Amino acid sequence: MGEAKRRKAALGDKYGQDTKILPWLPISKSQSEQFVKWSTTGAWLGIGLLVAYWITVRFIGPTFGWWDVN
């Protein structure tokens, strides 16, 4: 008997279903990986927007006289 068949026999109805992080937490491992992916993307997007804003305030704004930076 192969490993997959042993696993299927041991797990029964739960075979092939996504596993939970914790038994009492209704979040699966794939959902947690997706959350990490989206939060990382959002963090990099926020960093990029912060840099763009900083460049605007620091360099572009004073050029057009929008802000008085000494």
Distance bins in CASP14 RR format, pairs under 12 A and 6 or more apart:
PFRMAT RR
TARGET T0000
AUTHOR 0000-0000-0000
RMODE 2
METHOD distances of the structure
MODEL  1
1 7 0 0 0 0 0 1 0 0 0 0 0
1 8 0 0 0 0 1 0 0 0 0 0 0
1 9 1 0 0 1 0 0 0 0 0 0 0
1 10 0 0 0 0 0 1 0 0 0 0 0
2 8 0 0 0 0 1 0 0 0 0 0 0
2 9 0 0 0 0 0 1 0 0 0 0 0
2 10 0 0 0 0 0 1 0 0 0 0 0
3 9 0 0 0 0 0 1 0 0 0 0 0
3 10 0 0 0 0 0 1 0 0 0 0 0
4 10 0 0 0 0 0 1 0 0 0 0 0
4 11 0 0 0 0 0 1 0 0 0 0 0
4 15 0 0 0 0 1 0 0 0 0 0 0
4 16 0 0 0 0 0 1 0 0 0 0 0
5 11 0 0 0 0 0 1 0 0 0 0 0
5 12 0 0 0 0 0 1 0 0 0 0 0
5 15 0 0 0 0 0 1 0 0 0 0 0
6 12 0 0 0 0 0 1 0 0 0 0 0
6 15 0 0 0 0 0 1 0 0 0 0 0
7 14 0 0 0 0 0 1 0 0 0 0 0
7 15 1 0 0 1 0 0 0 0 0 0 0
7 16 0 0 0 0 1 0 0 0 0 0 0
8 14 0 0 0 0 1 0 0 0 0 0 0
8 15 1 0 1 0 0 0 0 0 0 0 0
8 16 0 0 0 0 1 0 0 0 0 0 0
8 17 0 0 0 0 0 1 0 0 0 0 0
9 15 0 0 0 0 1 0 0 0 0 0 0
11 17 0 0 0 0 1 0 0 0 0 0 0
11 19 0 0 0 0 1 0 0 0 0 0 0
14 20 0 0 0 0 0 1 0 0 0 0 0
14 23 0 0 0 0 0 1 0 0 0 0 0
16 28 0 0 0 0 0 1 0 0 0 0 0
16 30 0 0 0 0 0 1 0 0 0 0 0
17 28 0 0 0 0 1 0 0 0 0 0 0
17 29 0 0 0 0 0 1 0 0 0 0 0
17 30 0 0 0 0 0 1 0 0 0 0 0
18 26 0 0 0 0 0 1 0 0 0 0 0
18 27 0 0 0 0 1 0 0 0 0 0 0
18 28 1 0 1 0 0 0 0 0 0 0 0
18 29 1 0 0 1 0 0 0 0 0 0 0
18 30 1 0 1 0 0 0 0 0 0 0 0
18 31 1 0 0 1 0 0 0 0 0 0 0
18 32 0 0 0 0 0 1 0 0 0 0 0
18 33 0 0 0 0 0 1 0 0 0 0 0
18 34 0 0 0 0 0 1 0 0 0 0 0
19 25 0 0 0 0 0 1 0 0 0 0 0
19 27 0 0 0 0 0 1 0 0 0 0 0
19 28 1 0 0 1 0 0 0 0 0 0 0
19 29 1 0 1 0 0 0 0 0 0 0 0
19 30 0 0 0 0 1 0 0 0 0 0 0
19 31 0 0 0 0 0 1 0 0 0 0 0
19 32 0 0 0 0 0 1 0 0 0 0 0
19 33 0 0 0 0 0 1 0 0 0 0 0
20 26 1 0 0 1 0 0 0 0 0 0 0
20 27 1 0 0 1 0 0 0 0 0 0 0
20 28 1 0 1 0 0 0 0 0 0 0 0
20 29 1 0 0 1 0 0 0 0 0 0 0
20 30 0 0 0 0 0 1 0 0 0 0 0
20 31 0 0 0 0 1 0 0 0 0 0 0
20 32 0 0 0 0 1 0 0 0 0 0 0
21 27 1 0 1 0 0 0 0 0 0 0 0
21 28 1 0 0 1 0 0 0 0 0 0 0
21 29 1 0 0 1 0 0 0 0 0 0 0
21 30 0 0 0 0 0 1 0 0 0 0 0
21 31 0 0 0 0 1 0 0 0 0 0 0
21 32 1 0 1 0 0 0 0 0 0 0 0
21 33 0 0 0 0 0 1 0 0 0 0 0
21 35 0 0 0 0 0 1 0 0 0 0 0
21 36 0 0 0 0 0 1 0 0 0 0 0
22 28 0 0 0 0 0 1 0 0 0 0 0
22 29 0 0 0 0 0 1 0 0 0 0 0
22 32 0 0 0 0 0 1 0 0 0 0 0
25 31 0 0 0 0 0 1 0 0 0 0 0
25 32 0 0 0 0 1 0 0 0 0 0 0
26 32 0 0 0 0 0 1 0 0 0 0 0
27 33 0 0 0 0 0 1 0 0 0 0 0
27 34 0 0 0 0 0 1 0 0 0 0 0
27 35 0 0 0 0 1 0 0 0 0 0 0
27 36 0 0 0 0 0 1 0 0 0 0 0
28 34 0 0 0 0 1 0 0 0 0 0 0
28 35 0 0 0 0 0 1 0 0 0 0 0
29 35 0 0 0 0 0 1 0 0 0 0 0
29 36 0 0 0 0 0 1 0 0 0 0 0
30 36 0 0 0 0 0 1 0 0 0 0 0
30 37 0 0 0 0 0 1 0 0 0 0 0
31 37 0 0 0 0 0 1 0 0 0 0 0
31 38 0 0 0 0 0 1 0 0 0 0 0
32 38 0 0 0 0 0 1 0 0 0 0 0
32 39 0 0 0 0 0 1 0 0 0 0 0
33 39 0 0 0 0 0 1 0 0 0 0 0
33 40 0 0 0 0 0 1 0 0 0 0 0
34 40 0 0 0 0 0 1 0 0 0 0 0
34 41 0 0 0 0 0 1 0 0 0 0 0
35 41 0 0 0 0 0 1 0 0 0 0 0
35 42 0 0 0 0 0 1 0 0 0 0 0
36 42 0 0 0 0 0 1 0 0 0 0 0
36 43 0 0 0 0 0 1 0 0 0 0 0
37 43 0 0 0 0 0 1 0 0 0 0 0
37 44 0 0 0 0 0 1 0 0 0 0 0
38 44 0 0 0 0 0 1 0 0 0 0 0
38 45 0 0 0 0 0 1 0 0 0 0 0
39 45 0 0 0 0 0 1 0 0 0 0 0
39 46 0 0 0 0 0 1 0 0 0 0 0
40 46 0 0 0 0 0 1 0 0 0 0 0
40 47 0 0 0 0 0 1 0 0 0 0 0
41 47 0 0 0 0 0 1 0 0 0 0 0
41 48 0 0 0 0 0 1 0 0 0 0 0
42 48 0 0 0 0 1 0 0 0 0 0 0
42 49 0 0 0 0 1 0 0 0 0 0 0
42 50 0 0 0 0 0 1 0 0 0 0 0
43 49 0 0 0 0 0 1 0 0 0 0 0
43 50 0 0 0 0 0 1 0 0 0 0 0
44 50 0 0 0 0 0 1 0 0 0 0 0
44 51 0 0 0 0 0 1 0 0 0 0 0
45 51 0 0 0 0 0 1 0 0 0 0 0
45 52 0 0 0 0 0 1 0 0 0 0 0
46 52 0 0 0 0 1 0 0 0 0 0 0
46 53 0 0 0 0 1 0 0 0 0 0 0
46 54 0 0 0 0 0 1 0 0 0 0 0
47 53 0 0 0 0 0 1 0 0 0 0 0
47 54 0 0 0 0 0 1 0 0 0 0 0
48 54 0 0 0 0 1 0 0 0 0 0 0
48 55 0 0 0 0 1 0 0 0 0 0 0
48 56 0 0 0 0 0 1 0 0 0 0 0
49 55 0 0 0 0 0 1 0 0 0 0 0
49 56 0 0 0 0 0 1 0 0 0 0 0
50 56 0 0 0 0 0 1 0 0 0 0 0
50 57 0 0 0 0 0 1 0 0 0 0 0
50 58 0 0 0 0 0 1 0 0 0 0 0
51 57 0 0 0 0 0 1 0 0 0 0 0
51 58 0 0 0 0 0 1 0 0 0 0 0
51 59 0 0 0 0 0 1 0 0 0 0 0
52 58 0 0 0 0 0 1 0 0 0 0 0
52 59 0 0 0 0 0 1 0 0 0 0 0
52 60 0 0 0 0 1 0 0 0 0 0 0
53 59 0 0 0 0 0 1 0 0 0 0 0
53 60 0 0 0 0 0 1 0 0 0 0 0
53 61 0 0 0 0 0 1 0 0 0 0 0
53 67 0 0 0 0 0 1 0 0 0 0 0
54 60 0 0 0 0 0 1 0 0 0 0 0
54 61 0 0 0 0 0 1 0 0 0 0 0
54 69 0 0 0 0 0 1 0 0 0 0 0
55 61 0 0 0 0 1 0 0 0 0 0 0
55 62 0 0 0 0 0 1 0 0 0 0 0
55 63 0 0 0 0 0 1 0 0 0 0 0
56 62 0 0 0 0 0 1 0 0 0 0 0
56 63 0 0 0 0 0 1 0 0 0 0 0
56 64 0 0 0 0 0 1 0 0 0 0 0
56 66 0 0 0 0 1 0 0 0 0 0 0
56 67 0 0 0 0 1 0 0 0 0 0 0
56 69 0 0 0 0 0 1 0 0 0 0 0
57 63 0 0 0 0 0 1 0 0 0 0 0
57 64 0 0 0 0 0 1 0 0 0 0 0
57 65 0 0 0 0 0 1 0 0 0 0 0
57 66 0 0 0 0 1 0 0 0 0 0 0
57 67 1 0 0 1 0 0 0 0 0 0 0
57 68 0 0 0 0 0 1 0 0 0 0 0
57 69 1 0 0 1 0 0 0 0 0 0 0
58 66 0 0 0 0 0 1 0 0 0 0 0
58 67 0 0 0 0 1 0 0 0 0 0 0
58 69 1 0 0 1 0 0 0 0 0 0 0
58 70 0 0 0 0 0 1 0 0 0 0 0
59 65 0 0 0 0 0 1 0 0 0 0 0
59 66 0 0 0 0 0 1 0 0 0 0 0
59 67 0 0 0 0 0 1 0 0 0 0 0
59 69 0 0 0 0 1 0 0 0 0 0 0
60 66 1 0 0 1 0 0 0 0 0 0 0
60 67 0 0 0 0 1 0 0 0 0 0 0
60 69 0 0 0 0 0 1 0 0 0 0 0
61 67 1 0 1 0 0 0 0 0 0 0 0
61 68 0 0 0 0 1 0 0 0 0 0 0
61 69 1 0 0 1 0 0 0 0 0 0 0
62 68 1 0 0 1 0 0 0 0 0 0 0
62 69 1 0 1 0 0 0 0 0 0 0 0
62 70 0 0 0 0 1 0 0 0 0 0 0
63 69 0 0 0 0 0 1 0 0 0 0 0
END
